[in-house]
Structures are given as structure tokens and as C-alpha cells.
Amino acid sequence: MAMKKLILTGIAASAFLVSCGPKSVAVTGPKYTSSEQLAQGKTIFENSCAKCHKLPEPTKHDDQGWIKTLSRMAPKAKLNDEQHQMVYDYLISVNKK
């Protein structure tokens, strides 16, 4: 009985840790294309990302690379889904990889 309880506790703890990881999957591809939305994305990128580190060049990643990078970084920058999408769309609009 104690072993069963220990195993169930371990499984529950593992599931909790995995579900709480700082990762966002809000972006799967381009959505916003208006110049106003892209300008907002640029402003969010410059203001939110530069708080913690030097801004990377938009050419640093291709579209899929930015999806992966932003899914890791957006939660740290406390971006909501719309802000996350606008930053992604800005980056890919100036990065023609």
C-alpha cells in the first residue's frame, strides 16, 4: 500500500512540474499583417525583451526558430497571447529567411 501511494505521488508531482513549465504555444504562424500591428509588435519586442538582454537581430532565426524561441521567452517577458503573436509577426516581417 505504501509503495502504491509513493508511486502515485511521484506521478502526480511529475505531471505538476511538466504542466507548470514556462512555455507558451500561442504562435503557430503569421496572423497580423497591418502596419499598425507590426509596429506594435516592434514596440513590444523592444520594450519587453530589452529589459533582460540585448535584442537579437530578427535574422537570427527563421520563422520556426522564432516560434521556438518566443514560446520560451514570451512567458518570461509576461506577454499575453496577442502580444506574443504581434512580436512574432513583427520579427518575421523584417526577417525574410
N, C-alpha and C positions, 0 to 999 in steps of 0.2 A: 504494500500500500504506500509506504513512504517513497519508494523508488518511482512509482507511477506519479505521485504528486510532484516529485523533483523533476521528472521529465516534462510534465505539463507546464510547470513553472518556467523551465528553460525555453520551451517552445513559445510561450506567451511573451517572455522577455525578448526573445529574438524578433518576434513579429512587431513588438512595440518599437524596438530600436530601428528596424528597417522602415517602418511607416513614418517615423519622425525625422528621417534624414532630410537635410535641407536641399530639396530638389524640386524644380518646377518643370512641368512639361506643357506649359501653356502654348508654346510656339511649335508648330509643325511645318510652317511655311509662310510665305508672304501673305499679308492681309490688307495693310494700309498702304495706299499709294499717293494720296493727295499731298501736295507740297506742305500744307499746314501740319498734317500728321507726321510727316517725315521730319519737319523742323522741330516738332515736339519731341520726337524720338531722339534727335540730336541733343536737345537741351537736357533731356532726362539722362542720356548717356554721359554727357559732360559733367552734369551736376552730381549724379549718383555714383558713378564709377570712380571719378577722380577723388572722391572722399577718402578712398582707401589705397589707391595705387595710380601710377601713371597710366594714362589712357592708351590702350592698344590701338594700333593702326587698323582701320577697317579691313585692310588687305591681309591681315594676319591669318584669317581663317576664310574658308569658303562657306557657302550657305549652311551646310551640315555641321561644319566646325563651330559656327556661331550658335547654332541650336544647342549643341552640347555645352559650349562654354556658358551661354546665358542660362541654361537650365540649372547650372551650378551656382552662378553668380547672382541671378535675379533675387533669390530669397535672401541672400546676404545683404543685398542693397535695399531690401524691403520693397521691391517693385511689385505692384499688383499685376494681374494678367494683362491688362490693357497697356500698361507702361512697358512691360516685358516685350509685348508684341511690337510696340512702337520703336523701341530700341533696336530690336532685330531688323525691322523693316528699314530703319534708317541705315544700319550697318550694311545690309545687302544692297541698298540702293546706291551707295557710294563705292561698293566693292563689286566690281564686275568680273569676279572669278568664275 
